[in-house]
Amino acid sequence: MSNPSDPIAANAAIAALDVIDVIATVRRVAADRPEHEAGCQYILPGSGYGPVKEAHCLVGVALNNLGIDLDQLSLVENSTPRSWWYNRHGSWLQNVQEAADAGRTWAAAVRSADDDLEVIGDE
């Protein structure tokens, strides 16, 4: 990415990921931490001990695991790549994150998205 502070380029880097890989990674993250709950932010800023950031929400952790760095995630907080709009895979990602944001555990968020959209397994 040529300009690390460019939100358009950050969104393009996310959009370049295969949405099926993103879903599979969300599933793995949720399986690894099924009882975890985390809210609406892709990343958390560092604590009082320095500028360390960490991936926070379910989709944010998955995107970070797929190589999207924390600076890129911070630029696209609360946005979804346009290429993911209006298709069932993008809707599944939106639903899983909304369920997690509403306070469900990550495992429950995946089940909820599956129930809502009948996306079962790593298609």
Backbone torsions as a table, in degrees:
resi	resn	phi	psi	omega
1	MET	NA	126.4	-173.1
2	SER	-73.0	-38.6	-179.7
3	ASN	-122.3	106.2	-175.1
4	PRO	-67.3	-8.7	179.1
5	SER	-108.1	20.1	-178.1
6	ASP	-100.3	108.5	-178.6
7	PRO	-63.9	-29.4	178.5
8	ILE	-66.6	-43.6	178.4
9	ALA	-66.9	-37.5	178.1
10	ALA	-63.8	-43.7	178.6
11	ASN	-64.8	-37.4	178.3
12	ALA	-64.6	-37.4	178.4
13	ALA	-63.7	-39.5	177.7
14	ILE	-69.3	-44.0	-179.2
15	ALA	-62.8	-26.0	179.8
16	ALA	-72.8	-16.4	177.1
17	LEU	-70.6	148.0	174.3
18	ASP	-73.9	121.9	-176.1
19	VAL	-60.0	-29.8	176.8
20	ILE	-65.2	-39.2	176.1
21	ASP	-65.8	-37.7	178.5
22	VAL	-63.6	-46.4	179.1
23	ILE	-61.5	-44.8	179.4
24	ALA	-61.1	-38.5	179.7
25	THR	-71.3	-39.1	174.3
26	VAL	-57.5	-44.9	179.9
27	ARG	-61.4	-42.7	179.0
28	ARG	-65.0	-43.9	179.4
29	VAL	-60.7	-45.2	-179.8
30	ALA	-65.9	-37.2	178.6
31	ALA	-67.7	-34.6	179.1
32	ASP	-72.6	-29.0	-177.3
33	ARG	-135.1	61.2	-170.7
34	PRO	-61.9	-32.0	-177.3
35	GLU	-93.5	1.5	-178.3
36	HIS	-69.4	144.2	173.7
37	GLU	-129.1	134.5	177.0
38	ALA	-152.7	144.1	-173.0
39	GLY	-83.8	-146.9	-160.2
40	CYS	-83.0	-6.1	-174.6
41	GLN	-94.8	134.6	174.7
42	TYR	-58.8	-43.4	-179.2
43	ILE	-133.1	158.5	171.7
44	LEU	-108.1	136.7	175.3
45	PRO	-66.8	165.9	180.0
46	GLY	-62.3	159.3	177.0
47	SER	-79.1	-169.6	178.6
48	GLY	-67.6	-3.8	-176.9
49	TYR	-95.4	6.7	177.8
50	GLY	144.3	179.9	-173.2
51	PRO	-84.5	23.1	-178.4
52	VAL	-70.1	131.1	176.8
53	LYS	-110.6	158.9	174.8
54	GLU	-143.1	146.1	174.0
55	ALA	-63.8	142.8	-169.9
56	HIS	-124.0	-58.4	-174.2
57	CYS	-81.5	167.0	-175.5
58	LEU	-57.2	-52.4	-179.2
59	VAL	-69.0	-37.0	177.4
60	GLY	-60.7	-43.5	177.6
61	VAL	-63.1	-43.6	179.0
62	ALA	-61.8	-45.9	179.4
63	LEU	-62.0	-41.1	177.7
64	ASN	-62.9	-40.4	177.0
65	ASN	-63.4	-26.5	178.8
66	LEU	-89.2	7.4	173.3
67	GLY	103.8	0.9	176.1
68	ILE	-80.4	118.4	-174.5
69	ASP	-76.8	165.6	-173.8
70	LEU	-64.2	-34.3	177.7
71	ASP	-64.7	-40.5	176.6
72	GLN	-63.6	-45.7	179.7
73	LEU	-59.3	-39.0	-178.4
74	SER	-65.6	-23.2	-179.5
75	LEU	-80.9	-19.6	-174.6
76	VAL	-119.3	25.0	178.6
77	GLU	-49.8	130.9	177.1
78	ASN	63.0	29.8	175.5
79	SER	-128.3	157.3	-179.8
80	THR	-127.7	135.9	177.9
81	PRO	-56.3	137.6	-178.9
82	ARG	-55.9	-33.2	-179.4
83	SER	-66.4	-14.3	179.0
84	TRP	-94.7	-6.0	-179.1
85	TRP	-72.0	149.6	169.0
86	TYR	59.9	30.5	169.4
87	ASN	-137.6	159.5	-171.7
88	ARG	-67.1	-29.1	178.3
89	HIS	-69.5	-44.7	175.8
90	GLY	-63.6	-38.3	177.3
91	SER	-64.5	-38.9	177.9
92	TRP	-61.1	-45.9	179.1
93	LEU	-61.4	-42.3	177.7
94	GLN	-61.2	-45.2	-178.3
95	ASN	-66.1	-41.8	-179.3
96	VAL	-64.1	-40.0	-179.5
97	GLN	-71.1	-39.0	177.8
98	GLU	-62.8	-38.9	178.3
99	ALA	-65.6	-41.8	177.6
100	ALA	-66.2	-40.8	178.5
101	ASP	-63.1	-27.9	-179.7
102	ALA	-80.8	1.4	174.9
103	GLY	102.9	4.7	176.9
104	ARG	-75.3	152.8	172.8
105	THR	-64.9	164.2	-178.0
106	TRP	-65.8	-36.4	177.4
107	ALA	-65.4	-41.9	179.2
108	ALA	-67.1	-33.6	178.5
109	ALA	-64.8	-41.4	177.8
110	VAL	-64.6	-45.6	178.9
111	ARG	-60.3	-41.2	-179.8
112	SER	-63.0	-45.2	178.9
113	ALA	-64.3	-39.9	177.3
114	ASP	-62.1	-45.1	-179.8
115	ASP	-63.2	-40.6	-177.6
116	ASP	-67.6	-37.9	-171.0
117	LEU	-121.1	0.8	177.9
118	GLU	54.9	38.6	173.6
119	VAL	-97.7	104.0	-175.1
120	ILE	-111.9	133.4	176.6
121	GLY	77.6	-179.2	179.9
122	ASP	-90.6	79.4	-173.6
123	GLU	-52.9	NA	NA
